[in-house]
Amino acid sequence: MLLENKVVMIQGVGPGLGQQLALAAAREGADVALAARTASTLEQVAAGVRAAGRRAIAVPTDIADRAQCDRFLERTVQEFGRVDALINSAMIHYTHPFESADLDEWRRVMEVNFFGYLNATQAVIPAMKERGGGAIVMVNTKEVRQPAFPGIGAYVSSKGALAAATRCLAQELAPHNIRVNQAYVGIMWGPPVQGLVAELAQQRAVSPGQVKADLERLIPLGRMPEDRECANAILFLASDYANVVIGASFDVNGGQVLGV
């Protein structure tokens, strides 16, 4: 199994990719520590991990608060004795034309999508150094290289800052055998996108299938990747199969940024 007997921390466990990351990690043999703001969602996903035969803890966490990230790490080490990998997956959006945008909303997005990732990452470094290494994976977005539509500047800027930080951290932490990489995901078929497709279908007075087909025409793969498929690829970066992969920007998006 890809992550046999590993301890994996995942922050950003909500419907969609975060949940699929947790369940896939369990299927691949990992015990999992889960963090997100909504306790009920965490407990539901933790139950799924346990049903797969692995241990799980659920730690309600606002990653914008460094003290809560420290508590997430402490709970993980108390329960499992170590941490082998951290996957940073949380994200929030603010969509608005820049000319009239509220820059406080831009700052709010940066606090989660950029500084939140740094909070969680900084919290785990001492434990990984003590153990002799580990893997940190940033879930980024293909929008950094190819924004899909106007008005998403806050989100894209936060992820662009994350992309730059990931490369710097990869260089800085490599001597400690801590591998830092990022995955550029695109639009994925799962609960968040299913909701978006339903909303767009209503706005356009067409079927959800038509909206989905329109989106899929932009994807060279010819179909929309499912969130569970993207989770499987992301977990590769957390595994020993990627033990010499450092500072990589791994496209997990069905070819949506070919040539960019």
Phi and psi in degrees as GROMACS dihedral restraints (atoms count N, CA, C in turn):
[ dihedral_restraints ]
;  ai    aj    ak    al  type     phi  dphi    fc
    3     4     5     6     1   -61.9    20    10
    4     5     6     7     1   -37.0    20    10
    6     7     8     9     1  -125.7    20    10
    7     8     9    10     1    35.4    20    10
    9    10    11    12     1   -56.6    20    10
   10    11    12    13     1   124.0    20    10
   12    13    14    15     1    62.6    20    10
   13    14    15    16     1    20.9    20    10
   15    16    17    18     1   -85.8    20    10
   16    17    18    19     1   158.9    20    10
   18    19    20    21     1  -112.6    20    10
   19    20    21    22     1   117.3    20    10
   21    22    23    24     1  -117.2    20    10
   22    23    24    25     1   126.8    20    10
   24    25    26    27     1   -96.7    20    10
   25    26    27    28     1   134.1    20    10
   27    28    29    30     1  -129.9    20    10
   28    29    30    31     1   120.2    20    10
   30    31    32    33     1  -108.7    20    10
   31    32    33    34     1   139.6    20    10
   33    34    35    36     1    97.6    20    10
   34    35    36    37     1    44.2    20    10
   36    37    38    39     1   -92.8    20    10
   37    38    39    40     1    88.9    20    10
   39    40    41    42     1  -123.1    20    10
   40    41    42    43     1  -175.9    20    10
   42    43    44    45     1   -58.1    20    10
   43    44    45    46     1   138.2    20    10
   45    46    47    48     1   104.0    20    10
   46    47    48    49     1  -135.0    20    10
   48    49    50    51     1   -59.5    20    10
   49    50    51    52     1   -45.3    20    10
   51    52    53    54     1   -57.7    20    10
   52    53    54    55     1   -45.4    20    10
   54    55    56    57     1   -62.6    20    10
   55    56    57    58     1   -44.1    20    10
   57    58    59    60     1   -65.4    20    10
   58    59    60    61     1   -34.6    20    10
   60    61    62    63     1   -61.2    20    10
   61    62    63    64     1   -44.1    20    10
   63    64    65    66     1   -64.8    20    10
   64    65    66    67     1   -46.4    20    10
   66    67    68    69     1   -68.3    20    10
   67    68    69    70     1   -38.6    20    10
   69    70    71    72     1   -67.3    20    10
   70    71    72    73     1   -39.3    20    10
   72    73    74    75     1   -60.2    20    10
   73    74    75    76     1   -41.2    20    10
   75    76    77    78     1   -65.0    20    10
   76    77    78    79     1   -43.2    20    10
   78    79    80    81     1   -61.7    20    10
   79    80    81    82     1   -29.8    20    10
   81    82    83    84     1   -90.0    20    10
   82    83    84    85     1    10.8    20    10
   84    85    86    87     1   100.4    20    10
   85    86    87    88     1     7.9    20    10
   87    88    89    90     1   -94.5    20    10
   88    89    90    91     1   148.3    20    10
   90    91    92    93     1   -85.0    20    10
   91    92    93    94     1   146.4    20    10
   93    94    95    96     1  -131.1    20    10
   94    95    96    97     1   132.1    20    10
   96    97    98    99     1  -105.8    20    10
   97    98    99   100     1   127.6    20    10
   99   100   101   102     1  -115.3    20    10
  100   101   102   103     1   137.1    20    10
  102   103   104   105     1  -135.2    20    10
  103   104   105   106     1   137.9    20    10
  105   106   107   108     1  -169.9    20    10
  106   107   108   109     1   175.2    20    10
  108   109   110   111     1   -81.7    20    10
  109   110   111   112     1   -24.0    20    10
  111   112   113   114     1   -99.8    20    10
  112   113   114   115     1   110.3    20    10
  114   115   116   117     1   -62.7    20    10
  115   116   117   118     1   -39.0    20    10
  117   118   119   120     1   -64.0    20    10
  118   119   120   121     1   -39.6    20    10
  120   121   122   123     1   -65.0    20    10
  121   122   123   124     1   -43.2    20    10
  123   124   125   126     1   -59.3    20    10
  124   125   126   127     1   -44.8    20    10
  126   127   128   129     1   -65.2    20    10
  127   128   129   130     1   -35.8    20    10
  129   130   131   132     1   -65.0    20    10
  130   131   132   133     1   -44.4    20    10
  132   133   134   135     1   -69.0    20    10
  133   134   135   136     1   -39.1    20    10
  135   136   137   138     1   -59.3    20    10
  136   137   138   139     1   -38.9    20    10
  138   139   140   141     1   -62.2    20    10
  139   140   141   142     1   -37.7    20    10
  141   142   143   144     1   -65.9    20    10
  142   143   144   145     1   -37.9    20    10
  144   145   146   147     1   -64.1    20    10
  145   146   147   148     1   -44.7    20    10
  147   148   149   150     1   -65.6    20    10
  148   149   150   151     1   -35.3    20    10
  150   151   152   153     1   -64.0    20    10
  151   152   153   154     1   -24.8    20    10
  153   154   155   156     1   -84.4    20    10
  154   155   156   157     1     2.3    20    10
  156   157   158   159     1    91.6    20    10
  157   158   159   160     1    12.4    20    10
  159   160   161   162     1  -117.3    20    10
  160   161   162   163     1   161.0    20    10
  162   163   164   165     1   -82.0    20    10
  163   164   165   166     1   151.5    20    10
  165   166   167   168     1  -149.8    20    10
  166   167   168   169     1   145.9    20    10
  168   169   170   171     1  -126.9    20    10
  169   170   171   172     1   148.7    20    10
  171   172   173   174     1  -118.0    20    10
  172   173   174   175     1   121.1    20    10
  174   175   176   177     1  -124.0    20    10
  175   176   177   178     1    99.4    20    10
  177   178   179   180     1   -54.8    20    10
  178   179   180   181     1   125.7    20    10
  180   181   182   183     1  -147.2    20    10
  181   182   183   184     1   131.9    20    10
  183   184   185   186     1  -100.4    20    10
  184   185   186   187     1   107.2    20    10
  186   187   188   189     1   -69.0    20    10
  187   188   189   190     1   -13.2    20    10
  189   190   191   192     1   -70.3    20    10
  190   191   192   193     1   -12.1    20    10
  192   193   194   195     1  -105.7    20    10
  193   194   195   196     1   110.7    20    10
  195   196   197   198     1   -60.0    20    10
  196   197   198   199     1   -38.4    20    10
  198   199   200   201     1   -60.9    20    10
  199   200   201   202     1   -35.9    20    10
  201   202   203   204     1   -71.1    20    10
  202   203   204   205     1   -32.9    20    10
  204   205   206   207     1   -66.3    20    10
  205   206   207   208     1   -39.4    20    10
  207   208   209   210     1   -61.4    20    10
  208   209   210   211     1   -41.2    20    10
  210   211   212   213     1   -64.9    20    10
  211   212   213   214     1   -38.3    20    10
  213   214   215   216     1   -58.9    20    10
  214   215   216   217     1   -45.5    20    10
  216   217   218   219     1   -64.3    20    10
  217   218   219   220     1   -45.1    20    10
  219   220   221   222     1   -61.1    20    10
  220   221   222   223     1   -43.3    20    10
  222   223   224   225     1   -62.9    20    10
  223   224   225   226     1   -38.8    20    10
  225   226   227   228     1   -63.0    20    10
  226   227   228   229     1   -47.7    20    10
  228   229   230   231     1   -67.2    20    10
  229   230   231   232     1   -38.5    20    10
  231   232   233   234     1   -60.3    20    10
  232   233   234   235     1   -41.3    20    10
  234   235   236   237     1   -79.3    20    10
  235   236   237   238     1   -42.9    20    10
  237   238   239   240     1  -113.1    20    10
  238   239   240   241     1   -13.7    20    10
  240   241   242   243     1    89.1    20    10
  241   242   243   244     1   -11.3    20    10
  243   244   245   246     1  -169.0    20    10
  244   245   246   247     1   177.3    20    10
  246   247   248   249     1  -140.0    20    10
  247   248   249   250     1   130.8    20    10
  249   250   251   252     1  -100.7    20    10
  250   251   252   253     1   -31.1    20    10
  252   253   254   255     1  -150.0    20    10
  253   254   255   256     1   147.5    20    10
  255   256   257   258     1  -123.9    20    10
  256   257   258   259     1   128.2    20    10
  258   259   260   261     1  -114.7    20    10
  259   260   261   262     1   118.9    20    10
  261   262   263   264     1   -93.8    20    10
  262   263   264   265     1   114.5    20    10
  264   265   266   267     1  -131.6    20    10
  265   266   267   268     1    -4.8    20    10
  267   268   269   270     1   -68.1    20    10
  268   269   270   271     1   154.7    20    10
  270   271   272   273     1  -165.3    20    10
  271   272   273   274     1   149.9    20    10
  273   274   275   276     1  -130.9    20    10
  274   275   276   277     1   157.7    20    10
  276   277   278   279     1  -115.9    20    10
  277   278   279   280     1   154.9    20    10
  279   280   281   282     1  -143.2    20    10
  280   281   282   283     1   115.0    20    10
  282   283   284   285     1  -113.7    20    10
  283   284   285   286     1   116.1    20    10
  285   286   287   288     1  -168.1    20    10
  286   287   288   289     1   142.1    20    10
  288   289   290   291     1   -56.9    20    10
  289   290   291   292     1   137.5    20    10
  291   292   293   294     1   -62.2    20    10
  292   293   294   295     1   -37.7    20    10
  294   295   296   297     1   -54.2    20    10
  295   296   297   298     1   -36.4    20    10
  297   298   299   300     1  -114.2    20    10
  298   299   300   301     1    17.6    20    10
  300   301   302   303     1   -71.6    20    10
  301   302   303   304     1   151.5    20    10
  303   304   305   306     1   -88.8    20    10
  304   305   306   307     1   110.9    20    10
  306   307   308   309     1   -68.9    20    10
  307   308   309   310     1   -18.9    20    10
  309   310   311   312     1   -64.9    20    10
  310   311   312   313     1   -31.7    20    10
  312   313   314   315     1   -69.5    20    10
  313   314   315   316     1   -36.6    20    10
  315   316   317   318     1   -60.3    20    10
  316   317   318   319     1   -43.6    20    10
  318   319   320   321     1   -63.6    20    10
  319   320   321   322     1   -37.8    20    10
  321   322   323   324     1   -62.2    20    10
  322   323   324   325     1   -42.7    20    10
  324   325   326   327     1   -63.5    20    10
  325   326   327   328     1   -42.2    20    10
  327   328   329   330     1   -62.6    20    10
  328   329   330   331     1   -36.3    20    10
  330   331   332   333     1   -61.6    20    10
  331   332   333   334     1   -34.5    20    10
  333   334   335   336     1   -90.8    20    10
  334   335   336   337     1   -56.8    20    10
  336   337   338   339     1   -73.2    20    10
  337   338   339   340     1   -19.6    20    10
  339   340   341   342     1  -117.2    20    10
  340   341   342   343     1   -66.8    20    10
  342   343   344   345     1   -67.0    20    10
  343   344   345   346     1   -30.7    20    10
  345   346   347   348     1   -61.8    20    10
  346   347   348   349     1   -42.4    20    10
  348   349   350   351     1   -63.1    20    10
  349   350   351   352     1   -40.6    20    10
  351   352   353   354     1   -67.6    20    10
  352   353   354   355     1   -37.9    20    10
  354   355   356   357     1   -58.0    20    10
  355   356   357   358     1   -50.4    20    10
  357   358   359   360     1   -64.5    20    10
  358   359   360   361     1   -39.3    20    10
  360   361   362   363     1   -66.9    20    10
  361   362   363   364     1   -47.6    20    10
  363   364   365   366     1   -61.8    20    10
  364   365   366   367     1   -34.0    20    10
  366   367   368   369     1   -64.5    20    10
  367   368   369   370     1   -34.5    20    10
  369   370   371   372     1   -89.5    20    10
  370   371   372   373     1   -14.4    20    10
  372   373   374   375     1   -57.4    20    10
  373   374   375   376     1   -48.6    20    10
  375   376   377   378     1   -58.7    20    10
  376   377   378   379     1   -41.2    20    10
  378   379   380   381     1   -65.5    20    10
  379   380   381   382     1   -38.7    20    10
  381   382   383   384     1   -68.9    20    10
  382   383   384   385     1   -40.9    20    10
  384   385   386   387     1   -61.9    20    10
  385   386   387   388     1   -41.4    20    10
  387   388   389   390     1   -63.2    20    10
  388   389   390   391     1   -35.1    20    10
  390   391   392   393     1   -80.8    20    10
  391   392   393   394     1   -17.1    20    10
  393   394   395   396     1   102.4    20    10
  394   395   396   397     1    11.9    20    10
  396   397   398   399     1   143.6    20    10
  397   398   399   400     1  -179.2    20    10
  399   400   401   402     1   171.6    20    10
  400   401   402   403     1  -176.8    20    10
  402   403   404   405     1  -129.7    20    10
  403   404   405   406     1   136.2    20    10
  405   406   407   408     1  -125.0    20    10
  406   407   408   409     1   126.6    20    10
  408   409   410   411     1  -121.1    20    10
  409   410   411   412     1   124.5    20    10
  411   412   413   414     1   -96.9    20    10
  412   413   414   415     1   124.9    20    10
  414   415   416   417     1   -84.0    20    10
  415   416   417   418     1   108.5    20    10
  417   418   419   420     1  -107.1    20    10
  418   419   420   421     1  -168.2    20    10
  420   421   422   423     1  -137.2    20    10
  421   422   423   424     1   145.9    20    10
  423   424   425   426     1   -65.7    20    10
  424   425   426   427     1   -15.0    20    10
  426   427   428   429     1   -61.3    20    10
  427   428   429   430     1   -23.3    20    10
  429   430   431   432     1   -59.0    20    10
  430   431   432   433     1   -35.3    20    10
  432   433   434   435     1  -101.3    20    10
  433   434   435   436     1   -16.9    20    10
  435   436   437   438     1  -155.0    20    10
  436   437   438   439     1    78.5    20    10
  438   439   440   441     1   -57.3    20    10
  439   440   441   442     1   134.5    20    10
  441   442   443   444     1   -79.1    20    10
  442   443   444   445     1   -33.2    20    10
  444   445   446   447     1  -159.0    20    10
  445   446   447   448     1   160.4    20    10
  447   448   449   450     1   -66.0    20    10
  448   449   450   451     1   159.0    20    10
  450   451   452   453     1    93.5    20    10
  451   452   453   454     1     1.4    20    10
  453   454   455   456     1  -109.4    20    10
  454   455   456   457     1    27.4    20    10
  456   457   458   459     1   -59.9    20    10
  457   458   459   460     1   -37.1    20    10
  459   460   461   462     1   -63.1    20    10
  460   461   462   463     1   -48.0    20    10
  462   463   464   465     1   -63.6    20    10
  463   464   465   466     1   -49.4    20    10
  465   466   467   468     1   -65.0    20    10
  466   467   468   469     1   -39.4    20    10
  468   469   470   471     1   -65.0    20    10
  469   470   471   472     1   -40.3    20    10
  471   472   473   474     1   -63.2    20    10
  472   473   474   475     1   -40.1    20    10
  474   475   476   477     1   -75.4    20    10
  475   476   477   478     1   -29.5    20    10
  477   478   479   480     1   -65.7    20    10
  478   479   480   481     1   -41.7    20    10
  480   481   482   483     1   -62.1    20    10
  481   482   483   484     1   -39.7    20    10
  483   484   485   486     1   -62.5    20    10
  484   485   486   487     1   -40.2    20    10
  486   487   488   489     1   -60.1    20    10
  487   488   489   490     1   -43.8    20    10
  489   490   491   492     1   -66.6    20    10
  490   491   492   493     1   -43.2    20    10
  492   493   494   495     1   -63.3    20    10
  493   494   495   496     1   -38.0    20    10
  495   496   497   498     1   -59.4    20    10
  496   497   498   499     1   -43.5    20    10
  498   499   500   501     1   -64.6    20    10
  499   500   501   502     1   -40.3    20    10
  501   502   503   504     1   -66.9    20    10
  502   503   504   505     1   -43.2    20    10
  504   505   506   507     1   -66.1    20    10
  505   506   507   508     1   -36.9    20    10
  507   508   509   510     1   -58.7    20    10
  508   509   510   511     1   -44.0    20    10
  510   511   512   513     1   -67.4    20    10
  511   512   513   514     1   -42.1    20    10
  513   514   515   516     1   -70.8    20    10
  514   515   516   517     1   -35.8    20    10
  516   517   518   519     1   -96.0    20    10
  517   518   519   520     1   -13.0    20    10
  519   520   521   522     1   -55.3    20    10
  520   521   522   523     1   -40.5    20    10
  522   523   524   525     1   -61.3    20    10
  523   524   525   526     1   -17.9    20    10
  525   526   527   528     1   -96.8    20    10
  526   527   528   529     1    11.5    20    10
  528   529   530   531     1    62.1    20    10
  529   530   531   532     1    28.4    20    10
  531   532   533   534     1  -103.7    20    10
  532   533   534   535     1   114.3    20    10
  534   535   536   537     1   -93.9    20    10
  535   536   537   538     1   125.0    20    10
  537   538   539   540     1  -115.9    20    10
  538   539   540   541     1   123.1    20    10
  540   541   542   543     1  -138.9    20    10
  541   542   543   544     1   169.5    20    10
  543   544   545   546     1  -138.2    20    10
  544   545   546   547     1   150.7    20    10
  546   547   548   549     1  -116.2    20    10
  547   548   549   550     1   127.2    20    10
  549   550   551   552     1   -93.3    20    10
  550   551   552   553     1    99.6    20    10
  552   553   554   555     1   -90.8    20    10
  553   554   555   556     1   157.5    20    10
  555   556   557   558     1  -116.8    20    10
  556   557   558   559     1  -153.2    20    10
  558   559   560   561     1   -70.0    20    10
  559   560   561   562     1   132.0    20    10
  561   562   563   564     1  -126.1    20    10
  562   563   564   565     1   142.4    20    10
  564   565   566   567     1   -82.0    20    10
  565   566   567   568     1   110.3    20    10
  567   568   569   570     1  -170.8    20    10
  568   569   570   571     1  -178.0    20    10
  570   571   572   573     1   -51.4    20    10
  571   572   573   574     1   -45.7    20    10
  573   574   575   576     1   -61.1    20    10
  574   575   576   577     1   -45.6    20    10
  576   577   578   579     1   -73.2    20    10
  577   578   579   580     1   -33.8    20    10
  579   580   581   582     1   -59.9    20    10
  580   581   582   583     1   -39.8    20    10
  582   583   584   585     1   -65.9    20    10
  583   584   585   586     1   -41.3    20    10
  585   586   587   588     1   -63.1    20    10
  586   587   588   589     1   -43.7    20    10
  588   589   590   591     1   -61.8    20    10
  589   590   591   592     1   -42.4    20    10
  591   592   593   594     1   -62.8    20    10
  592   593   594   595     1   -40.7    20    10
  594   595   596   597     1   -65.9    20    10
  595   596   597   598     1   -44.8    20    10
  597   598   599   600     1   -65.0    20    10
  598   599   600   601     1   -36.9    20    10
  600   601   602   603     1   -62.5    20    10
  601   602   603   604     1   -40.4    20    10
  603   604   605   606     1   -66.7    20    10
  604   605   606   607     1   -41.7    20    10
  606   607   608   609     1   -63.4    20    10
  607   608   609   610     1   -37.5    20    10
  609   610   611   612     1   -93.4    20    10
  610   611   612   613     1    -5.1    20    10
  612   613   614   615     1    57.8    20    10
  613   614   615   616     1    44.4    20    10
  615   616   617   618     1  -129.9    20    10
  616   617   618   619     1   176.1    20    10
  618   619   620   621     1   -79.8    20    10
  619   620   621   622     1   153.0    20    10
  621   622   623   624     1   -57.4    20    10
  622   623   624   625     1   -34.0    20    10
  624   625   626   627     1   -61.8    20    10
  625   626   627   628     1   -36.3    20    10
  627   628   629   630     1   -67.8    20    10
  628   629   630   631     1   -42.2    20    10
  630   631   632   633     1   -62.4    20    10
  631   632   633   634     1   -45.5    20    10
  633   634   635   636     1   -61.4    20    10
  634   635   636   637     1   -41.9    20    10
  636   637   638   639     1   -63.4    20    10
  637   638   639   640     1   -39.0    20    10
  639   640   641   642     1   -62.0    20    10
  640   641   642   643     1   -41.7    20    10
  642   643   644   645     1   -67.6    20    10
  643   644   645   646     1   -38.8    20    10
  645   646   647   648     1   -70.3    20    10
  646   647   648   649     1   -21.3    20    10
  648   649   650   651     1   -65.8    20    10
  649   650   651   652     1   -18.1    20    10
  651   652   653   654     1   -88.3    20    10
  652   653   654   655     1    -1.8    20    10
  654   655   656   657     1  -110.3    20    10
  655   656   657   658     1   117.6    20    10
  657   658   659   660     1   -55.7    20    10
  658   659   660   661     1   -31.5    20    10
  660   661   662   663     1   -59.9    20    10
  661   662   663   664     1   -25.0    20    10
  663   664   665   666     1    92.2    20    10
  664   665   666   667     1    -2.4    20    10
  666   667   668   669     1  -151.4    20    10
  667   668   669   670     1   163.3    20    10
  669   670   671   672     1   -82.8    20    10
  670   671   672   673     1   124.0    20    10
  672   673   674   675     1   -58.7    20    10
  673   674   675   676     1   143.0    20    10
  675   676   677   678     1   -84.3    20    10
  676   677   678   679     1   150.9    20    10
  678   679   680   681     1   -61.2    20    10
  679   680   681   682     1   -31.5    20    10
  681   682   683   684     1   -67.9    20    10
  682   683   684   685     1   -34.2    20    10
  684   685   686   687     1   -66.9    20    10
  685   686   687   688     1   -42.1    20    10
  687   688   689   690     1   -65.2    20    10
  688   689   690   691     1   -37.8    20    10
  690   691   692   693     1   -59.8    20    10
  691   692   693   694     1   -43.2    20    10
  693   694   695   696     1   -59.3    20    10
  694   695   696   697     1   -43.0    20    10
  696   697   698   699     1   -67.9    20    10
  697   698   699   700     1   -40.1    20    10
  699   700   701   702     1   -62.5    20    10
  700   701   702   703     1   -39.5    20    10
  702   703   704   705     1   -65.0    20    10
  703   704   705   706     1   -24.9    20    10
  705   706   707   708     1   -54.6    20    10
  706   707   708   709     1   -41.0    20    10
  708   709   710   711     1   -67.0    20    10
  709   710   711   712     1   -22.3    20    10
  711   712   713   714     1   -88.4    20    10
  712   713   714   715     1    -6.5    20    10
  714   715   716   717     1   -95.7    20    10
  715   716   717   718     1   168.1    20    10
  717   718   719   720     1   -69.2    20    10
  718   719   720   721     1   -16.2    20    10
  720   721   722   723     1   -65.0    20    10
  721   722   723   724     1   -19.1    20    10
  723   724   725   726     1  -109.2    20    10
  724   725   726   727     1    30.5    20    10
  726   727   728   729     1   -72.7    20    10
  727   728   729   730     1    -5.9    20    10
  729   730   731   732     1  -117.7    20    10
  730   731   732   733     1    14.5    20    10
  732   733   734   735     1   -94.7    20    10
  733   734   735   736     1   115.2    20    10
  735   736   737   738     1  -137.6    20    10
  736   737   738   739     1   128.0    20    10
  738   739   740   741     1    72.9    20    10
  739   740   741   742     1    21.0    20    10
  741   742   743   744     1   -80.2    20    10
  742   743   744   745     1   148.1    20    10
  744   745   746   747     1  -111.8    20    10
  745   746   747   748     1   102.3    20    10
  747   748   749   750     1   -99.6    20    10
  748   749   750   751     1   114.6    20    10
  750   751   752   753     1   -77.3    20    10
  751   752   753   754     1   121.8    20    10
  753   754   755   756     1  -129.6    20    10
  754   755   756   757     1    68.4    20    10
  756   757   758   759     1  -151.2    20    10
  757   758   759   760     1    19.0    20    10
  759   760   761   762     1    67.6    20    10
  760   761   762   763     1    19.8    20    10
  762   763   764   765     1    87.0    20    10
  763   764   765   766     1    19.8    20    10
  765   766   767   768     1   -68.2    20    10
  766   767   768   769     1   -16.1    20    10
  768   769   770   771     1  -119.0    20    10
  769   770   771   772     1    27.3    20    10
  771   772   773   774     1   -56.2    20    10
  772   773   774   775     1   130.2    20    10
  774   775   776   777     1    82.5    20    10
  775   776   777   778     1     3.2    20    10
